[in-house]
Amino acid sequence: LLGVVLGVPMAYLTGRIRPGEPTLVEALGLVLVCGGIALWLEVSFLLSAMVMGCVVANLARHHTRPFHAIEEIDWPFLVVFFLLSGASLQPDALAAAGGIGAAYVLLRVLGRFVGAHLGGRVSGAPEHVRRWMGAALLPQAGVALGMALIAADRFPEHANALLSIAIGSTVLFELLGPIATRYALRRVGEAGADEA
């Protein structure tokens, strides 16, 4: 609800000032306002910001510039985020959660393939696209880690296992996911060319 309440006016107000630093201040300011209000209301700042971004991306048809402006400054935040996440990884906790971690990885892969196939069928995607869409969805990055950090804060007794599984699986999927995505896109392109 918070993401929608902030996202609707943001969608219509953003992108109406000149390019450059004001655009960055506008975008970062609204993200910080969302995070601050979420903390004040004791709701998930991550989900609030995700919903706000989704609303803006779908309603702000008059521009795309602020999204591209943010892309130029997001890398320092990502480096710090992944650095802090990696620093909290405890190898012994990862080993202890081995069975649960393996189940998470297998169920995530299964969910991607089944969900992508069903979604492709509902949307009327060609069979060769449905077959490879799941592989293209395998990479995993910041959102999973962010959710794990929130869950670890909410349930400190399970923090070690949650963070270890999330960080370990993110490393695995970030190593193998792009390879699978590239292979899937190549296969879909080849199949599409054959059908054409």
Sine and cosine of phi, psi and omega as CSV:
sin_phi,cos_phi,sin_psi,cos_psi,sin_omega,cos_omega
0.00,0.00,-0.68,0.73,0.02,-1.00
-0.88,0.47,-0.68,0.73,0.02,-1.00
-0.88,0.48,-0.61,0.80,0.03,-1.00
-0.95,0.33,-0.70,0.71,-0.03,-1.00
-0.87,0.49,-0.63,0.77,0.03,-1.00
-0.99,0.11,-0.53,0.85,-0.10,-1.00
-0.95,0.31,-0.59,0.81,-0.04,-1.00
-0.90,0.44,-0.81,0.59,0.06,-1.00
-0.91,0.41,-0.56,0.83,0.01,-1.00
-0.88,0.47,-0.63,0.78,-0.03,-1.00
-0.88,0.48,-0.60,0.80,-0.06,-1.00
-1.00,0.00,-0.33,0.94,-0.04,-1.00
-0.99,-0.10,-0.47,0.88,-0.07,-1.00
-0.96,0.27,0.35,-0.94,0.09,-1.00
0.97,0.23,0.18,0.98,-0.03,-1.00
-0.97,-0.24,0.07,1.00,0.09,-1.00
-0.94,-0.33,0.20,-0.98,-0.12,-0.99
-0.92,0.39,0.40,-0.92,0.02,-1.00
-0.90,0.44,0.25,-0.97,0.06,-1.00
0.95,-0.31,-0.50,-0.86,-0.10,-0.99
-0.87,0.50,-0.64,0.77,0.02,-1.00
-0.84,0.55,-0.59,0.81,0.02,-1.00
-0.90,0.43,-0.66,0.75,0.03,-1.00
-0.91,0.42,-0.68,0.73,0.02,-1.00
-0.89,0.45,-0.66,0.75,0.02,-1.00
-0.87,0.49,-0.76,0.65,-0.05,-1.00
-0.92,0.39,-0.76,0.65,-0.01,-1.00
-0.90,0.43,-0.62,0.79,0.02,-1.00
-0.87,0.50,-0.70,0.72,-0.02,-1.00
-0.93,0.36,-0.58,0.81,0.06,-1.00
-0.91,0.41,-0.68,0.74,0.02,-1.00
-0.92,0.39,-0.61,0.79,0.07,-1.00
-0.88,0.48,-0.70,0.72,0.02,-1.00
-0.87,0.49,-0.73,0.68,0.01,-1.00
-0.89,0.45,-0.66,0.75,0.00,-1.00
-0.90,0.43,-0.71,0.71,0.02,-1.00
-0.91,0.41,-0.62,0.79,0.03,-1.00
-0.88,0.48,-0.69,0.72,0.05,-1.00
-0.90,0.44,-0.64,0.77,0.01,-1.00
-0.90,0.45,-0.65,0.76,0.00,-1.00
-0.99,0.11,-0.09,1.00,-0.02,-1.00
0.87,0.50,0.71,0.71,0.12,-0.99
-0.88,-0.47,0.15,-0.99,-0.06,-1.00
-0.94,0.35,0.91,-0.42,0.05,-1.00
-0.93,0.36,-0.50,0.86,0.00,-1.00
-0.93,0.37,-0.75,0.66,0.01,-1.00
-0.92,0.40,-0.61,0.80,0.02,-1.00
-0.88,0.48,-0.72,0.69,0.00,-1.00
-0.92,0.40,-0.60,0.80,0.03,-1.00
-0.90,0.43,-0.69,0.72,0.02,-1.00
-0.91,0.42,-0.68,0.73,0.02,-1.00
-0.86,0.51,-0.72,0.70,0.03,-1.00
-0.88,0.47,-0.62,0.78,0.03,-1.00
-0.90,0.43,-0.69,0.73,0.02,-1.00
-0.89,0.45,-0.73,0.69,-0.01,-1.00
-0.89,0.46,-0.71,0.70,-0.04,-1.00
-0.88,0.47,-0.53,0.85,-0.04,-1.00
-1.00,-0.02,-0.39,0.92,-0.03,-1.00
-0.98,-0.19,-0.44,0.90,-0.07,-1.00
-0.99,0.11,0.96,0.27,-0.04,-1.00
-0.99,0.16,-0.20,0.98,-0.09,-1.00
-0.99,0.11,-0.09,1.00,-0.05,-1.00
-0.33,-0.95,0.33,-0.94,0.21,-0.98
-0.73,-0.68,-0.08,1.00,-0.12,-0.99
-0.84,0.54,-0.71,0.70,-0.02,-1.00
-0.87,0.50,-0.54,0.84,0.02,-1.00
-0.91,0.40,-0.65,0.76,0.01,-1.00
-0.95,0.32,-0.53,0.85,0.02,-1.00
-0.90,0.43,-0.63,0.78,-0.01,-1.00
-0.93,0.37,-0.54,0.84,-0.01,-1.00
-0.85,0.52,-0.44,0.90,-0.04,-1.00
-0.97,0.22,-0.31,0.95,-0.08,-1.00
-0.86,-0.50,0.06,1.00,-0.09,-1.00
-0.98,0.21,-0.36,0.93,-0.13,-0.99
-0.90,0.44,-0.61,0.79,0.03,-1.00
-0.90,0.44,-0.60,0.80,0.02,-1.00
-0.91,0.41,-0.65,0.76,0.01,-1.00
-0.91,0.40,-0.64,0.77,0.01,-1.00
-0.89,0.46,-0.73,0.68,0.00,-1.00
-0.90,0.44,-0.67,0.75,-0.02,-1.00
-0.88,0.48,-0.75,0.66,-0.02,-1.00
-0.95,0.32,-0.53,0.85,0.05,-1.00
-0.90,0.44,-0.74,0.67,0.00,-1.00
-0.92,0.40,-0.61,0.79,0.04,-1.00
-0.91,0.42,-0.70,0.71,0.01,-1.00
-0.91,0.42,-0.55,0.84,0.01,-1.00
-0.92,0.40,-0.41,0.91,-0.01,-1.00
-1.00,0.02,-0.02,1.00,0.02,-1.00
-0.96,0.28,0.79,-0.61,0.03,-1.00
-0.90,-0.43,0.92,-0.38,-0.06,-1.00
-0.83,0.56,-0.60,0.80,0.00,-1.00
-0.92,0.39,-0.59,0.81,0.05,-1.00
-0.93,0.37,-0.58,0.81,0.04,-1.00
-0.91,0.42,-0.66,0.75,0.04,-1.00
-0.91,0.41,-0.64,0.77,0.00,-1.00
-0.91,0.41,-0.53,0.85,-0.02,-1.00
-1.00,-0.10,0.38,0.93,-0.09,-1.00
-0.82,0.57,-0.74,0.67,-0.02,-1.00
-0.91,0.41,-0.69,0.72,0.02,-1.00
-0.92,0.40,-0.65,0.76,0.02,-1.00
-0.89,0.46,-0.68,0.73,0.03,-1.00
-0.90,0.44,-0.66,0.75,0.04,-1.00
-0.89,0.45,-0.65,0.76,0.02,-1.00
-0.87,0.49,-0.73,0.69,-0.02,-1.00
-0.88,0.47,-0.74,0.67,-0.03,-1.00
-0.90,0.43,-0.69,0.72,0.00,-1.00
-0.93,0.37,-0.55,0.84,0.05,-1.00
-0.91,0.40,-0.69,0.73,0.03,-1.00
-0.89,0.46,-0.72,0.70,0.02,-1.00
-0.87,0.48,-0.69,0.72,0.02,-1.00
-0.88,0.48,-0.64,0.77,0.02,-1.00
-0.89,0.45,-0.72,0.69,-0.06,-1.00
-0.94,0.35,-0.71,0.70,-0.01,-1.00
-0.92,0.39,-0.73,0.69,-0.01,-1.00
-0.89,0.46,-0.67,0.74,0.01,-1.00
-0.91,0.41,-0.63,0.77,0.01,-1.00
-0.91,0.41,-0.71,0.71,0.02,-1.00
-0.91,0.41,-0.67,0.74,0.04,-1.00
-0.89,0.46,-0.64,0.77,0.05,-1.00
-0.90,0.43,-0.60,0.80,0.02,-1.00
-0.92,0.39,-0.69,0.72,0.01,-1.00
-0.89,0.46,-0.64,0.77,-0.05,-1.00
-0.99,0.12,-0.11,0.99,0.02,-1.00
0.99,0.17,0.41,0.91,0.02,-1.00
-0.93,0.37,0.51,-0.86,0.03,-1.00
-0.87,0.48,0.38,-0.92,-0.06,-1.00
-0.86,0.50,-0.65,0.76,-0.03,-1.00
-0.93,0.38,-0.46,0.89,0.07,-1.00
-0.96,0.27,-0.70,0.71,0.01,-1.00
-0.87,0.49,-0.60,0.80,-0.06,-1.00
-0.91,0.42,-0.57,0.82,-0.12,-0.99
-0.95,-0.33,-0.06,1.00,-0.05,-1.00
-0.89,0.45,-0.60,0.80,-0.01,-1.00
-0.88,0.48,-0.66,0.76,0.02,-1.00
-0.91,0.42,-0.55,0.84,0.00,-1.00
-0.95,0.32,-0.28,0.96,-0.03,-1.00
-0.99,-0.15,0.16,0.99,-0.09,-1.00
-0.96,0.29,-0.52,0.86,-0.01,-1.00
-0.84,0.55,0.57,-0.82,-0.03,-1.00
-0.67,-0.74,0.70,-0.71,-0.04,-1.00
-0.61,-0.79,-0.83,-0.56,-0.25,-0.97
-0.89,0.46,-0.61,0.80,-0.08,-1.00
-0.90,0.44,-0.68,0.73,0.01,-1.00
-0.88,0.48,-0.67,0.74,0.03,-1.00
-0.92,0.40,-0.67,0.74,0.02,-1.00
-0.87,0.49,-0.69,0.72,0.04,-1.00
-0.90,0.43,-0.62,0.78,0.02,-1.00
-0.91,0.41,-0.64,0.77,0.03,-1.00
-0.90,0.44,-0.65,0.76,0.03,-1.00
-0.92,0.40,-0.70,0.72,0.01,-1.00
-0.90,0.44,-0.63,0.78,0.02,-1.00
-0.91,0.41,-0.58,0.82,0.05,-1.00
-0.94,0.35,-0.59,0.81,-0.02,-1.00
-0.97,0.23,-0.55,0.83,-0.01,-1.00
-0.82,-0.57,0.97,0.26,-0.11,-0.99
-0.88,0.48,-0.41,0.91,0.00,-1.00
-0.93,0.37,-0.35,0.94,0.02,-1.00
-0.94,-0.35,0.22,0.98,-0.13,-0.99
-0.87,0.50,-0.72,0.70,-0.05,-1.00
-0.87,0.49,-0.73,0.69,-0.01,-1.00
-0.92,0.40,-0.71,0.71,-0.02,-1.00
-0.86,0.50,-0.77,0.64,-0.04,-1.00
-0.92,0.38,-0.63,0.78,-0.01,-1.00
-0.90,0.43,-0.70,0.71,0.01,-1.00
-0.91,0.41,-0.71,0.71,-0.03,-1.00
-0.90,0.43,-0.71,0.70,-0.03,-1.00
-0.94,0.34,-0.70,0.72,0.02,-1.00
-0.88,0.48,-0.69,0.72,0.00,-1.00
-0.94,0.34,-0.56,0.83,0.04,-1.00
-0.90,0.44,-0.69,0.73,0.05,-1.00
-0.87,0.50,-0.71,0.70,-0.01,-1.00
-0.88,0.48,-0.76,0.65,-0.06,-1.00
-0.95,0.30,-0.46,0.89,0.06,-1.00
-0.97,0.25,-0.39,0.92,0.09,-1.00
-0.99,0.14,-0.71,0.71,-0.08,-1.00
-1.00,-0.06,-0.47,0.88,-0.07,-1.00
-0.86,0.51,-0.77,0.64,0.00,-1.00
-0.87,0.49,-0.55,0.83,0.05,-1.00
-0.91,0.42,-0.70,0.71,0.02,-1.00
-0.90,0.43,-0.64,0.77,0.00,-1.00
-0.90,0.44,-0.72,0.69,0.00,-1.00
-0.88,0.47,-0.68,0.73,0.01,-1.00
-0.89,0.46,-0.69,0.73,-0.01,-1.00
-0.90,0.43,-0.69,0.72,0.01,-1.00
-0.89,0.45,-0.61,0.79,0.03,-1.00
-0.91,0.41,-0.68,0.74,0.00,-1.00
-0.92,0.40,-0.64,0.77,0.02,-1.00
-0.91,0.42,-0.66,0.75,0.04,-1.00
-0.89,0.45,-0.66,0.75,0.01,-1.00
-0.92,0.39,-0.66,0.75,-0.01,-1.00
-0.92,0.40,-0.64,0.76,0.02,-1.00
-0.90,0.44,-0.63,0.78,0.02,-1.00
-0.92,0.39,-0.61,0.80,0.03,-1.00
-0.90,0.44,-0.66,0.75,-0.02,-1.00
-0.94,0.35,-0.56,0.83,0.00,-1.00
-0.93,0.37,0.00,0.00,0.00,0.00
